[in-house]
Every structure is written in structure tokens, then in C-alpha cells.
Amino acid sequence: MPKFLVLDTETAGGLANPLTYDVGGVVVDDTGYIHERFHWAVLEIIGNPAIMASAFYADKMPVYWQETYKGNVRPLAFSDILRKITALCDFHDIAAIPAYNMAFDNRALSNTCNFLYNNRNWLNRNIPLWCIWSAACDSVLNTEKFIKWAVKNGHISEKGNPRTNAEVCFQYITGNSKFQEEHTGGRDAEIEAAILSAILRRKKRPTFEIKGSPWRTPAKLYKEMLAAGKVKSPIIQEAPESDTPHRYTDTRSVNRLD
């Protein structure tokens, strides 16, 4: 039974040059069973106030530090994190390393490696890197059922395209339209593993190649459905922030799509 090491990173430094301060993940098989979890903070980045001033989801940092204090997040030097990733790959004979937006996570890890060690090679093994987002946009999100659900639940962007991020995809496959990502590497990797499992269970399995703008595939279907009168263009309104965001859902019991 093949196993996969699903990774998620949280970053600072902006989209053009992201630096990883949070690395989380799970080792999962193709049935969705999680064999191992990990969640590490990158000491050299998270301990640098100048870099962390530009962190994405900076408002989450108090919760993040609380999780570190509880021992749920382990601070480590980036070199130790890379060694542990290599050890996990060897121990579990990892078949592929998926991430929801692997193009971004790969760039963030490469940039961090280069920033600290002047070397962009963060992965010391010849293991395929998979993009779950690409596969999702070619499969579970490229259906008339999803487009109708996206319109109904207000997931059409201001530019007139269906939203296809991990949070929306997880809401769709679980039927939990109130779910919100925590935006920490460990928790987000678990929902990405659930999405991966839903895709792997499909009769026709898509490719997981890293490609630019995978959202264009569901967007094309949406426009075709608009032209055919199968859906109506919604009135786009800015969604209000929830005062009581939905907390984390145990991904081991989600309803997966076949």
C-alpha cells in the first residue's frame, strides 16, 4: 500500500519570496488512514522579528505560540526539519510528497533553504512532488455538481470564477460549508490529506502535476454552464467575517467523494 507525505507550510516574506516559518504534515496511505503527524516551527525564521512582521495570517500567531507552549508544535532548526523529512521518507518508503499548492510550498521551502544555506535543494531524495490543487481542479471541482454548490454557497470570486482553494474544496467534500482553515501547517495538512484521499478514491484518477493556474479548468466549466443557463450569475457581495469561526474537524471521519 503506497504512503504519501502530505506537507503544508506557513510563510512570511510575501508571495514573491516566501520564507517558511511553519512546516506541518502527515504520513497517509491511499485509504486516508494517517500513520504519523508532525508539526515544526523553523527557529531561524520564527525567531526573526523583522521577517515575521510580514507573516501571512499574523493574527493567528497567539494561537500558534499557545500550541508551541503545549508541545503541539516543536521548534527546530531548519536543517533538523529537513533531516526529519528525509528520515520519514525513508522509514515509510514514501511514494510521493503532495501539497495542496505544491508550486508555492516548494518555492517557500527552496527559498528558505537558499536563504539559510545558499542551496535551494530542500529535498534530499528523488521523490515526486504532487499538486493536490491541480488534481482537484481536474476532478472533484470540475463537475457541474461542484459549480452549482459553489454558486449556492457564495464561492464565486469578485472576478467571476469559482473559488478552488483547500478550504472551499474541503467544505465541498465534507458538506460542511462553515469549515474554516486554521492556517497552521499541521492542521491544514490533515484537511489536504482528506482531499487527497477523496481524489485517489475516484474511478478515474487525475494527474498531480504542478501546473500554473489550475483554477482555470473549473472556471471554464462555470462559464459554459452560465452560457447554457444551467446556473445564474450571483450578485457578488463581500462576505462578512464570522464572529465564531468553525473550529477544526477530525478529517479521519469525513465523507469522501467516489
C-alpha positions as a Markdown table, in Angstrom:
| # | Residue | x | y | z |
|---|---|---|---|---|
| 1 | Met | 0.0 | 0.0 | 0.0 |
| 2 | Pro | 1.6 | 3.3 | -1.1 |
| 3 | Lys | 2.1 | 6.0 | 1.5 |
| 4 | Phe | 2.3 | 9.8 | 0.9 |
| 5 | Leu | 3.9 | 12.6 | 3.0 |
| 6 | Val | 1.4 | 15.5 | 2.8 |
| 7 | Leu | 3.1 | 18.8 | 3.5 |
| 8 | Asp | 1.8 | 22.3 | 4.3 |
| 9 | Thr | 3.8 | 25.4 | 5.1 |
| 10 | Glu | 3.0 | 28.8 | 6.5 |
| 11 | Thr | 5.3 | 31.7 | 5.4 |
| 12 | Ala | 6.5 | 35.2 | 5.8 |
| 13 | Gly | 8.2 | 37.5 | 3.3 |
| 14 | Gly | 5.5 | 37.9 | 0.7 |
| 15 | Leu | 4.3 | 35.8 | -2.3 |
| 16 | Ala | 7.4 | 36.6 | -4.4 |
| 17 | Asn | 9.9 | 35.4 | -1.9 |
| 18 | Pro | 8.2 | 33.4 | 0.8 |
| 19 | Leu | 10.2 | 32.1 | 3.8 |
| 20 | Thr | 8.9 | 29.1 | 5.7 |
| 21 | Tyr | 8.3 | 29.5 | 9.5 |
| 22 | Asp | 5.9 | 26.6 | 9.9 |
| 23 | Val | 6.1 | 23.1 | 8.5 |
| 24 | Gly | 3.4 | 20.6 | 9.2 |
| 25 | Gly | 2.3 | 17.3 | 7.7 |
| 26 | Val | 1.0 | 13.8 | 7.9 |
| 27 | Val | 2.0 | 10.4 | 6.5 |
| 28 | Val | -1.1 | 8.9 | 4.9 |
| 29 | Asp | -1.9 | 5.9 | 2.8 |
| 30 | Asp | -4.3 | 5.8 | -0.2 |
| 31 | Thr | -7.3 | 4.8 | 2.1 |
| 32 | Gly | -6.9 | 8.1 | 4.0 |
| 33 | Tyr | -5.5 | 6.5 | 7.2 |
| 34 | Ile | -3.0 | 8.7 | 8.9 |
| 35 | His | 0.1 | 6.9 | 10.1 |
| 36 | Glu | 2.0 | 9.8 | 11.5 |
| 37 | Arg | 1.7 | 13.5 | 12.2 |
| 38 | Phe | 4.3 | 16.2 | 12.6 |
| 39 | His | 4.3 | 20.0 | 13.1 |
| 40 | Trp | 7.5 | 22.0 | 13.4 |
| 41 | Ala | 8.4 | 25.7 | 13.7 |
| 42 | Val | 11.5 | 26.9 | 11.9 |
| 43 | Leu | 13.7 | 28.5 | 14.6 |
| 44 | Glu | 15.7 | 30.7 | 12.3 |
| 45 | Ile | 12.6 | 32.3 | 10.7 |
| 46 | Ile | 10.1 | 32.4 | 13.5 |
| 47 | Gly | 12.7 | 33.8 | 15.9 |
| 48 | Asn | 13.4 | 36.8 | 13.5 |
| 49 | Pro | 11.1 | 39.7 | 14.3 |
| 50 | Ala | 12.0 | 41.6 | 11.1 |
| 51 | Ile | 10.9 | 38.6 | 8.9 |
| 52 | Met | 7.9 | 37.7 | 11.0 |
| 53 | Ala | 6.5 | 41.2 | 10.6 |
| 54 | Ser | 5.4 | 40.2 | 7.1 |
| 55 | Ala | 4.0 | 36.8 | 8.1 |
| 56 | Phe | 0.8 | 35.6 | 6.4 |
| 57 | Tyr | -2.0 | 35.1 | 8.9 |
| 58 | Ala | -0.1 | 37.1 | 11.6 |
| 59 | Asp | -3.3 | 37.3 | 13.5 |
| 60 | Lys | -3.0 | 33.5 | 14.1 |
| 61 | Met | 0.3 | 33.9 | 15.9 |
| 62 | Pro | -1.1 | 34.0 | 19.5 |
| 63 | Val | -2.8 | 30.6 | 18.9 |
| 64 | Tyr | 0.3 | 29.3 | 17.2 |
| 65 | Trp | 2.5 | 30.2 | 20.2 |
| 66 | Gln | 0.0 | 28.6 | 22.5 |
| 67 | Glu | 0.2 | 25.4 | 20.6 |
| 68 | Thr | 4.0 | 25.6 | 20.8 |
| 69 | Tyr | 3.8 | 26.1 | 24.6 |
| 70 | Lys | 1.5 | 23.0 | 24.8 |
| 71 | Gly | 4.1 | 20.9 | 22.8 |
| 72 | Asn | 1.9 | 20.5 | 19.8 |
| 73 | Val | 4.4 | 22.5 | 17.7 |
| 74 | Arg | 8.1 | 21.7 | 18.0 |
| 75 | Pro | 10.6 | 24.5 | 17.3 |
| 76 | Leu | 13.6 | 23.1 | 15.3 |
| 77 | Ala | 16.5 | 24.4 | 13.2 |
| 78 | Phe | 15.6 | 24.1 | 9.5 |
| 79 | Ser | 18.4 | 21.7 | 8.9 |
| 80 | Asp | 16.9 | 19.3 | 11.5 |
| 81 | Ile | 13.5 | 19.6 | 9.9 |
| 82 | Leu | 14.9 | 18.7 | 6.5 |
| 83 | Arg | 16.7 | 15.7 | 8.1 |
| 84 | Lys | 13.4 | 14.6 | 9.7 |
| 85 | Ile | 11.6 | 14.8 | 6.4 |
| 86 | Thr | 14.2 | 12.6 | 4.8 |
| 87 | Ala | 14.0 | 10.1 | 7.7 |
| 88 | Leu | 10.2 | 9.9 | 7.3 |
| 89 | Cys | 10.5 | 9.4 | 3.6 |
| 90 | Asp | 13.0 | 6.5 | 4.1 |
| 91 | Phe | 11.1 | 4.9 | 7.0 |
| 92 | His | 7.7 | 4.9 | 5.3 |
| 93 | Asp | 9.0 | 4.3 | 1.8 |
| 94 | Ile | 7.1 | 7.5 | 0.7 |
| 95 | Ala | 5.8 | 7.2 | -2.9 |
| 96 | Ala | 5.1 | 11.0 | -3.4 |
| 97 | Ile | 5.0 | 14.2 | -1.4 |
| 98 | Pro | 1.7 | 16.1 | -2.1 |
| 99 | Ala | 0.8 | 19.6 | -1.0 |
| 100 | Tyr | -2.4 | 21.5 | -2.0 |
| 101 | Asn | -0.5 | 24.3 | -3.7 |
| 102 | Met | 2.9 | 22.5 | -4.3 |
| 103 | Ala | 4.2 | 25.2 | -6.6 |
| 104 | Phe | 4.0 | 27.6 | -3.6 |
| 105 | Asp | 5.2 | 25.2 | -0.9 |
| 106 | Asn | 8.1 | 24.0 | -3.0 |
| 107 | Arg | 9.1 | 27.6 | -3.7 |
| 108 | Ala | 8.8 | 28.5 | 0.0 |
| 109 | Leu | 11.0 | 25.6 | 1.2 |
| 110 | Ser | 13.5 | 26.2 | -1.6 |
| 111 | Asn | 13.7 | 29.9 | -0.7 |
| 112 | Thr | 14.2 | 29.1 | 2.9 |
| 113 | Cys | 17.0 | 26.6 | 2.2 |
| 114 | Asn | 18.7 | 29.1 | -0.1 |
| 115 | Phe | 18.3 | 32.0 | 2.5 |
| 116 | Leu | 19.9 | 29.9 | 5.2 |
| 117 | Tyr | 22.3 | 27.7 | 3.4 |
| 118 | Asn | 22.8 | 29.1 | -0.1 |
| 119 | Asn | 21.3 | 25.9 | -1.5 |
| 120 | Arg | 17.8 | 25.5 | -3.0 |
| 121 | Asn | 17.7 | 21.7 | -2.7 |
| 122 | Trp | 15.5 | 21.1 | 0.4 |
| 123 | Leu | 14.6 | 17.5 | -0.6 |
| 124 | Asn | 17.4 | 15.0 | -0.4 |
| 125 | Arg | 15.5 | 12.3 | -2.1 |
| 126 | Asn | 14.3 | 11.7 | -5.7 |
| 127 | Ile | 10.6 | 11.6 | -4.8 |
| 128 | Pro | 7.8 | 13.0 | -6.9 |
| 129 | Leu | 6.2 | 16.3 | -5.8 |
| 130 | Trp | 2.4 | 16.3 | -6.3 |
| 131 | Cys | 0.0 | 19.2 | -6.5 |
| 132 | Ile | -3.4 | 18.4 | -4.9 |
| 133 | Trp | -4.9 | 21.6 | -6.2 |
| 134 | Ser | -4.2 | 20.6 | -9.8 |
| 135 | Ala | -5.7 | 17.2 | -9.4 |
| 136 | Ala | -8.7 | 18.6 | -7.5 |
| 137 | Cys | -9.4 | 21.1 | -10.3 |
| 138 | Asp | -9.3 | 18.3 | -12.9 |
| 139 | Ser | -11.6 | 16.0 | -10.9 |
| 140 | Val | -13.8 | 16.8 | -7.8 |
| 141 | Leu | -14.0 | 20.5 | -8.6 |
| 142 | Asn | -14.5 | 20.1 | -12.3 |
| 143 | Thr | -18.1 | 18.9 | -12.1 |
| 144 | Glu | -21.5 | 20.5 | -12.6 |
| 145 | Lys | -22.4 | 19.4 | -9.1 |
| 146 | Phe | -19.5 | 21.4 | -7.6 |
| 147 | Ile | -20.3 | 24.5 | -9.7 |
| 148 | Lys | -23.9 | 24.5 | -8.6 |
| 149 | Trp | -22.7 | 24.1 | -5.0 |
| 150 | Ala | -20.2 | 26.9 | -5.3 |
| 151 | Val | -22.9 | 29.3 | -6.7 |
| 152 | Lys | -25.3 | 28.3 | -3.9 |
| 153 | Asn | -22.7 | 28.8 | -1.2 |
| 154 | Gly | -21.3 | 32.1 | -2.4 |
| 155 | His | -18.0 | 30.8 | -3.6 |
| 156 | Ile | -17.8 | 32.8 | -6.8 |
| 157 | Ser | -15.0 | 35.3 | -6.6 |
| 158 | Glu | -15.2 | 39.0 | -7.4 |
| 159 | Lys | -13.6 | 38.2 | -10.8 |
| 160 | Gly | -16.4 | 35.8 | -11.6 |
| 161 | Asn | -14.6 | 32.4 | -11.0 |
| 162 | Pro | -15.4 | 29.6 | -8.7 |
| 163 | Arg | -13.1 | 29.6 | -5.7 |
| 164 | Thr | -11.0 | 26.4 | -5.6 |
| 165 | Asn | -8.7 | 26.8 | -2.5 |
| 166 | Ala | -8.3 | 24.0 | 0.1 |
| 167 | Glu | -10.9 | 25.4 | 2.4 |
| 168 | Val | -13.6 | 25.5 | -0.2 |
| 169 | Cys | -12.6 | 22.1 | -1.5 |
| 170 | Phe | -12.8 | 20.6 | 2.0 |
| 171 | Gln | -16.1 | 22.2 | 2.6 |
| 172 | Tyr | -17.4 | 20.6 | -0.6 |
| 173 | Ile | -16.2 | 17.1 | 0.0 |
| 174 | Thr | -17.4 | 17.1 | 3.6 |
| 175 | Gly | -20.6 | 19.0 | 3.2 |
| 176 | Asn | -19.5 | 21.4 | 6.0 |
| 177 | Ser | -20.0 | 24.8 | 4.4 |
| 178 | Lys | -18.9 | 26.6 | 7.7 |
| 179 | Phe | -15.5 | 25.0 | 8.0 |
| 180 | Gln | -12.6 | 27.4 | 8.1 |
| 181 | Glu | -8.9 | 26.6 | 7.8 |
| 182 | Glu | -6.7 | 27.2 | 10.9 |
| 183 | His | -3.8 | 28.2 | 8.7 |
| 184 | Thr | -1.3 | 26.2 | 10.7 |
| 185 | Gly | 0.9 | 23.7 | 8.9 |
| 186 | Gly | -0.2 | 20.6 | 11.0 |
| 187 | Arg | -4.0 | 21.2 | 10.8 |
| 188 | Asp | -4.0 | 22.3 | 7.2 |
| 189 | Ala | -2.0 | 19.2 | 6.1 |
| 190 | Glu | -4.8 | 17.0 | 7.6 |
| 191 | Ile | -7.5 | 18.5 | 5.5 |
| 192 | Glu | -5.2 | 18.4 | 2.4 |
| 193 | Ala | -4.7 | 14.6 | 3.2 |
| 194 | Ala | -8.5 | 14.2 | 3.3 |
| 195 | Ile | -8.8 | 15.9 | -0.1 |
| 196 | Leu | -6.0 | 13.7 | -1.5 |
| 197 | Ser | -7.9 | 10.6 | -0.3 |
| 198 | Ala | -11.1 | 11.8 | -2.0 |
| 199 | Ile | -9.3 | 12.2 | -5.3 |
| 200 | Leu | -7.4 | 8.9 | -5.0 |
| 201 | Arg | -10.7 | 7.1 | -4.4 |
| 202 | Arg | -12.2 | 8.2 | -7.7 |
| 203 | Lys | -12.5 | 5.7 | -10.5 |
| 204 | Lys | -10.7 | 8.0 | -12.9 |
| 205 | Arg | -7.6 | 9.3 | -11.2 |
| 206 | Pro | -6.2 | 12.7 | -12.5 |
| 207 | Thr | -2.6 | 13.6 | -12.6 |
| 208 | Phe | -1.0 | 15.6 | -9.8 |
| 209 | Glu | 1.4 | 17.5 | -12.0 |
| 210 | Ile | 2.4 | 21.0 | -10.8 |
| 211 | Lys | 1.0 | 23.5 | -13.3 |
| 212 | Gly | 0.1 | 27.2 | -13.4 |
| 213 | Ser | -3.4 | 28.4 | -12.7 |
| 214 | Pro | -5.3 | 25.1 | -12.2 |
| 215 | Trp | -8.4 | 27.1 | -11.2 |
| 216 | Arg | -8.9 | 27.8 | -14.9 |
| 217 | Thr | -10.5 | 24.4 | -15.5 |
| 218 | Pro | -13.4 | 24.8 | -13.2 |
| 219 | Ala | -13.7 | 28.4 | -14.3 |
| 220 | Lys | -14.1 | 27.3 | -17.9 |
| 221 | Leu | -16.9 | 24.8 | -16.9 |
| 222 | Tyr | -18.6 | 27.6 | -14.9 |
| 223 | Lys | -18.7 | 29.9 | -17.9 |
| 224 | Glu | -20.1 | 27.1 | -20.1 |
| 225 | Met | -22.8 | 26.5 | -17.5 |
| 226 | Leu | -23.6 | 30.2 | -17.4 |
| 227 | Ala | -23.9 | 30.3 | -21.2 |
| 228 | Ala | -26.2 | 27.2 | -21.2 |
| 229 | Gly | -28.4 | 28.7 | -18.5 |
| 230 | Lys | -27.6 | 25.9 | -16.0 |
| 231 | Val | -26.6 | 28.4 | -13.3 |
| 232 | Lys | -27.2 | 32.1 | -12.8 |
| 233 | Ser | -24.5 | 34.6 | -12.2 |
| 234 | Pro | -24.7 | 35.5 | -8.5 |
| 235 | Ile | -24.6 | 39.1 | -7.1 |
| 236 | Ile | -21.1 | 39.3 | -5.7 |
| 237 | Gln | -21.0 | 40.7 | -2.2 |
| 238 | Glu | -18.1 | 40.9 | 0.2 |
| 239 | Ala | -18.6 | 38.1 | 2.8 |
| 240 | Pro | -18.7 | 39.4 | 6.4 |
| 241 | Glu | -16.2 | 37.9 | 8.8 |
| 242 | Ser | -17.6 | 35.3 | 11.2 |
| 243 | Asp | -17.5 | 36.1 | 14.9 |
| 244 | Thr | -17.5 | 32.4 | 15.6 |
| 245 | Pro | -15.3 | 30.6 | 13.1 |
| 246 | His | -15.8 | 26.9 | 12.8 |
| 247 | Arg | -13.0 | 25.0 | 14.6 |
| 248 | Tyr | -11.1 | 22.1 | 13.2 |
| 249 | Thr | -12.9 | 19.0 | 12.1 |
| 250 | Asp | -11.4 | 15.5 | 12.5 |
| 251 | Thr | -10.6 | 14.6 | 8.9 |
| 252 | Arg | -10.5 | 10.9 | 9.7 |
| 253 | Ser | -14.3 | 10.7 | 9.6 |
| 254 | Val | -15.0 | 12.9 | 6.5 |
| 255 | Asn | -17.4 | 11.9 | 3.8 |
| 256 | Arg | -15.3 | 11.3 | 0.7 |
| 257 | Leu | -16.4 | 11.5 | -2.9 |
| 258 | Asp | -16.2 | 8.5 | -5.1 |
